[in-house]
């Protein structure tokens, strides 16, 4: 059996006979020529190419040596097994061909039906070369050769055999089309002969595509090669080929991806009468390099089902996507529309693993080709959710595909030839879930690695460029998107993208650039340029430099241009998150300094683990930076005071009444009093003065947060300035009077003095009331303020706190329900320690925890930029329940 299947050596090859005995003809074929047929089936492409070239050269030499009109001229070397079901062969005449050429052509045609290794590719290549280099054989004879050489498909033909025969027919037609293109280009064929042969080829190809779905993609490729050969003459093909016309006019509800592909590529050549019947592309025609109409959202939705069917070629990517992506990257906004409609709301919402895998492959293709502005759209909710879900568990079906996708993202972002803006766009998009949440869920350090590869100068320079994009009007930043799909939204979306990018650069920015970003966010979150300053900045006189717009222009680059559409609310959410992150970084740096002298001493049990957890929960980049983190809370508070002053050039977006402004003035006055005490530090021996100094961060936070919602914060803080005054300068305590009888009036005065609350008790009450505010930043500062003043808390304040905790409805207020034992069911203090110091520190001040800070529009703006998929890791949900 092994001997019968082995190739014969050249020395053993003698006279070769083929066909039935009645048609047997003696033919001398050199052994080295026969060896070429074996090499054509080699799996190596270069070996097949060399064999095809050598074989055609041998055939040309044999044909040149052939004497026309001889005894064997045009003789058919037996039947090839083709024909109809009865075995009737309608083969080509092949007149004037040498016997060796006839034998070779028929063997090449038969080899197209072989599924062995690379036989089909190699034999098709050699057939193309033979019909190109030996024009003696006509192309119509080539079609007859294919039909007569390949076995007919009957009822007894098995599925695998039928597949090989059909694929052989299609490969043979493709070989003839390529040979036709070469002959037509060389001037050996007339246009009429090409059109006639092309119509026959189109008919055969369309019929093959309709017979089996797996042939459709290859059949479409043959039609496109026919278009490349004919050029404008392709328009005359539809009248001559009814099958092709029927194929491209298939209704969109029944169309496959090949119909979309052909309609797009053949659109300039399709006659108007046929265009009106096509549903897969817009009516009216597509001009050269004008594909805007094709990528309108409604048009992409029409062909979405057809595009989703392209997953049948899994694990490959169907060729229809190559054409779509090529044209999409040339149309502003088209990549975003194509991804959102076809992938985000198509492939990723499907329950098919093959379609989700296709989504990953398309993402890897689009990411290097798209503009930086399109990167956030590619990192959509559905894509991120599918990616993280499959990265989470190794047993998931698409785990390997998700790992490959993430690895390609990281490799592209770290590549030297990747544009800086694209690299930063990818980093910012991966940080939507929070600075470290993506790494935590995916169990990879992708974000940390990418941030570590950025340079400080690049990050700072890019941050300033993004600031300019954010403040500029949409008409200036979206000129390239005029007339594009969704063009009316692109400008504002790009401004939010710029804000997201700038905040995403935070871990890589130096302290000075971080302060600049904080001032920028505070300015545009709460202030606007007054009329005079805005007019001077917007309309400078001719020949003069642009006038200064005051602090608004100095800290905010320029006044924020209309339309706003939630931009200020987005800034407010970001500034709160960044200040919280900065405070944690400062505490970690201070704790590190305190630990250095005691490194050699073993820490006590219990404290070491808690300290290690605090260090791990702090942002690694800030803790590892050479320069200590700056006090950005003081920067923000000082900017607010400067903006509130007259002549600053800015006014509050939400003007507060005089009474609230007075409370705000008292707050800054109290801050001035405690500033000297905080500088004195440990020298303040008085407990009240030390407590007042510890309140300074709280005063600064309230000075910033009051601007966002003065109606809510002002009543809660109006007693705080007076409390600080009493802590710094305690009221005089009257000496007890001598023993004796007191009048009734004296007894009432003494009673009033005893009922006057002490400053520390008032401070504790204020801290407890502030814990109810929906701000993670404020709760964090209140916690640490209470820890600082705890030694001076009186017994009466402790009793008040216990009264609140032990109230009848305490379980409902603190645990969310009676008898609840879940993670949200602990007492207020215990839950805050475990949940906020644990999760929030671990997430490095994730901005998701502030998603419900701003009322109304603030929440909408946060949801538009920050992604929160809920679950056990969602900070917002846990905090809202606690509150």
Protein Blocks (a to p, Z undefined) as FASTA:
>chain_A
ZZmmpccdfklpccddedjfklgccddddfklmmmmmmmmpmblklmmmmmmmmmmmmmm
mmmmpcghiakgoiaebjehiacfnopacddfkgoiafklmmmmmmmmmmmmpcghjlmm
mmmmmmmmmmmmmmmbcfklmmmmmmmmpccddfklcfklmmmmmmmmmmmmmmmmmmmm
mmmmnopacfklmmmmmmmmmmmmmmmmmmpmklmmmmmmmmmmmmmmnmmmlmmmmmmm
mklmmmmmgcfklpcfklmmmmmmmmmmpcfklmmmpckbcehiaaehiaklmmgmklmm
mmmmmmmmmmmmpcbdcfklmmmmmmmmmpghklmmmmmmmmmmmmmmpcbfklmmmmmm
mmmmmmmmmcfklmmmmmgfklmmmmmmmmmpmkbmklmmmmmmmmmmmmmmmpmklcfk
lmmmmmmmmmmnojklmmmmnopaklmmmmmmpcfklmmmmmmmmmmmmmpcfklmmmmm
goiahklmmmmmmmmmmmmmmmmmmmmpcfklmmmmmmmmmmmmmgccdfklmmmmmmcc
ehiacddebjmlmmnopacdddfklmlmmmmmmmmmmmmmmmmmmmmmmmmmmmmmmmmp
ccdehjlmmmmmmmmmpcfklmmpmbdcddfklmmmmmmmmmmpghklpacfbacdfklm
mmmmmmmmmmmmmmmmmmnmmmlmblklmmmmmmmmmmmmmmmmmmmmmmlmmmmmmmmm
mmmmmmmmgcdddddddeddddfklmmmmmmmmmpccfklmmmmmmmmmmmpccfklmmm
mmmmmmmmmmmpcfklmmmmmmmmmpmklmmmmnopghiabfklpcfklmmmmmmmmmmm
mnnopaklmmmmpghjlmmmmmmmmcceehjklmklmmmmmZZ
